[in-house]
C-alpha cells in the first residue's frame, strides 16, 4: 500500500468539498461529505493521488483508453 507523506496530506484538499483528506488503505477520503451525503474517495496510483472528481475521472479514463487504439 503506497503511503502518502503526512506533509503532503496536510496540504491536500478534496477538489469537490474543499475538506482535508485522510488516507484509508489505497485511497484518500474526504473528511466532509459531498452534496449527496457521501464522502468522496480518490485512488492512489504509483504513489500519486488522483484527485479528479468522479465524473471527470470516468471521462479521463474513457478518453485515454481510446487514444491508444489508433495511430495517426
N, C-alpha and C positions, 0 to 999 in steps of 0.2 A: 504494500500500500504506500503510495507516494505521500509523504508528509509535507504540508505547506508550512513554511517557517512562521514562527509567531510574529516576526517583524512584518512579513507580507500580509498575514491575516489581519494585523492591526490597521492596515490602510485599505484593504479590500472592502467594497460595499456591493450589495445586491443592486444590479442595474435597474430593477423594477421598483423595489421598495425603498432603496437607499439605506437599508439597515445593514449592520455588520454581518459578517458571515462566520460560521463556525464549521470546522471540519468534522464530518461523520463518515468514517471509512474512506471510500474513494470519491466522496462528494463534499462540496461545500453547500451549506444550508443557510438560507436567510433566517435571521432571528425574528423578523416580523412577517406576518402573513400577507399575501397579496390580496387584491380585491375579492377574489373568490374564496378567501379563507384558508388557502393552502400555503404552506411555506415552500418557497422555490428551492430547487436543488440543481446544482451545477456540477458536472463531471470534471474530473482532473485527468488529463491525458498526458502521459510522459512528463508528469510533474507540473503541467501548465493548466491552471483553472480555465475552463471555457465558460466565460461569463456572458453568454448570449441569452437573451430572453427565450423561452421555449419556442415561440413561433418563429423567431429568426434562426434558431439553431436548426429546426426542421428544414427551413428554406435553404440554409447554407449547406446542409448535408445533401439535399436534393441537387443543388447546383453543382457541387464539387464532384458528386458521383457521375453526373452526366458529362462533365468536361473531359474525363479521361477515356471516354469510349470512342471518340472520333479524332482523326488527325486532320489538320488544316492543309 
